[in-house]
Amino acid sequence: MFEARLVSSGTLKKVLDAIKDLLNEASFDCSDTGIQLQAMDSSHVSLVSLSLRADGFDKYRCDRNLTMGMNLASMTKILKCANNDDTVTVKAQDDADCVTFVFESKKQEKISDYEMKLMNLDQEHLGIPETDFSCVIHMPSGEFSRICRDLSQFGESVIISCTKEGVRFSSSGDIGSANIKLAQTNNIDKEEETVSIDLQEPVTLTFACQYLNSFTKATPLSNRVSLSMSANVPLVVEYEIPDLGHIRYYLAPKIEE
Amino acid sequence: PTNQPTLMNFFKKK
């Protein structure tokens, strides 16, 4: 028996919004420690790694490890049937071929359940080594989203260049070029607005805008984001999901031909 | 001109 309950359906909707741009379907691996998902987009350029801890749920039970392959468009249809403040419970029997979503309104006067068929997905898991990154940038997630959106008007790629002075995002194309520089801030009063840089050595890498913009669909999950970079390794963009877990995106850098 | 490699250029399959 698997059962996981969240007081707010809105949280699960945000998690789904954060992955469905990149993935059409995904396997949710459930164990007694929580729910994990690791999947690459169809072009194998980016990877989503989601972790939801058991203790972040209001109720969590997983008697046997279970992998639930879900079509994310179908899951989206079902979650549209929930109000954001409805409680959601995800349930499945051991070895089940379907999963049930139960939505309960605040006052319990409306209870609905939706059953969805599960899929057998061939998943390719990648072994991701622990890396000591040359630089880690912590910044407001809304600012990162804005920068990706603004720069993608100019070109298909963004160059991210991090030094001890700050971080520079730049893009260029047919209409011209754009540069955005962020300096490290020391505003302790408004910690969530700070930009901080842990730098071992300066790094400059180039990334496709399209994927960065998809990653920023996680912005509603967290007001902070971190960007971890080293020369010639994939970028890691991480959003902490408060009290529940995290979502990490990996993106292969572009290289000079 | 830049080239877009896949993640398999960096990570091994499990």
HADDOCK unambig.tbl for C-alpha pairs under 7 A between the chains (distance, minus, plus):
assign (segid A and resid 44 and name CA) (segid B and resid 6 and name CA) 5.35 0.50 0.50
assign (segid A and resid 44 and name CA) (segid B and resid 7 and name CA) 6.00 0.50 0.50
assign (segid A and resid 45 and name CA) (segid B and resid 5 and name CA) 6.87 0.50 0.50
assign (segid A and resid 45 and name CA) (segid B and resid 6 and name CA) 4.41 0.50 0.50
assign (segid A and resid 45 and name CA) (segid B and resid 7 and name CA) 5.34 0.50 0.50
assign (segid A and resid 46 and name CA) (segid B and resid 7 and name CA) 6.70 0.50 0.50
assign (segid A and resid 124 and name CA) (segid B and resid 13 and name CA) 6.73 0.50 0.50
assign (segid A and resid 125 and name CA) (segid B and resid 13 and name CA) 5.94 0.50 0.50
assign (segid A and resid 125 and name CA) (segid B and resid 14 and name CA) 5.49 0.50 0.50
assign (segid A and resid 126 and name CA) (segid B and resid 11 and name CA) 6.16 0.50 0.50
assign (segid A and resid 126 and name CA) (segid B and resid 12 and name CA) 5.69 0.50 0.50
assign (segid A and resid 126 and name CA) (segid B and resid 13 and name CA) 4.39 0.50 0.50
assign (segid A and resid 126 and name CA) (segid B and resid 14 and name CA) 5.18 0.50 0.50
assign (segid A and resid 127 and name CA) (segid B and resid 11 and name CA) 6.14 0.50 0.50
assign (segid A and resid 127 and name CA) (segid B and resid 12 and name CA) 5.64 0.50 0.50
assign (segid A and resid 127 and name CA) (segid B and resid 13 and name CA) 5.97 0.50 0.50
assign (segid A and resid 127 and name CA) (segid B and resid 14 and name CA) 5.38 0.50 0.50
assign (segid A and resid 128 and name CA) (segid B and resid 11 and name CA) 6.05 0.50 0.50
assign (segid A and resid 233 and name CA) (segid B and resid 10 and name CA) 6.65 0.50 0.50
assign (segid A and resid 252 and name CA) (segid B and resid 5 and name CA) 6.49 0.50 0.50
assign (segid A and resid 252 and name CA) (segid B and resid 6 and name CA) 6.17 0.50 0.50
assign (segid A and resid 252 and name CA) (segid B and resid 7 and name CA) 5.56 0.50 0.50
assign (segid A and resid 253 and name CA) (segid B and resid 4 and name CA) 6.96 0.50 0.50
assign (segid A and resid 254 and name CA) (segid B and resid 2 and name CA) 5.98 0.50 0.50
assign (segid A and resid 254 and name CA) (segid B and resid 3 and name CA) 5.44 0.50 0.50
assign (segid A and resid 254 and name CA) (segid B and resid 4 and name CA) 4.65 0.50 0.50
assign (segid A and resid 254 and name CA) (segid B and resid 5 and name CA) 6.54 0.50 0.50
assign (segid A and resid 255 and name CA) (segid B and resid 2 and name CA) 5.33 0.50 0.50
assign (segid A and resid 255 and name CA) (segid B and resid 3 and name CA) 5.19 0.50 0.50
assign (segid A and resid 255 and name CA) (segid B and resid 4 and name CA) 6.45 0.50 0.50
assign (segid A and resid 256 and name CA) (segid B and resid 1 and name CA) 6.26 0.50 0.50
assign (segid A and resid 256 and name CA) (segid B and resid 2 and name CA) 4.49 0.50 0.50
assign (segid A and resid 256 and name CA) (segid B and resid 3 and name CA) 6.07 0.50 0.50
assign (segid A and resid 257 and name CA) (segid B and resid 1 and name CA) 6.12 0.50 0.50
assign (segid A and resid 257 and name CA) (segid B and resid 2 and name CA) 5.38 0.50 0.50
assign (segid A and resid 257 and name CA) (segid B and resid 3 and name CA) 5.76 0.50 0.50
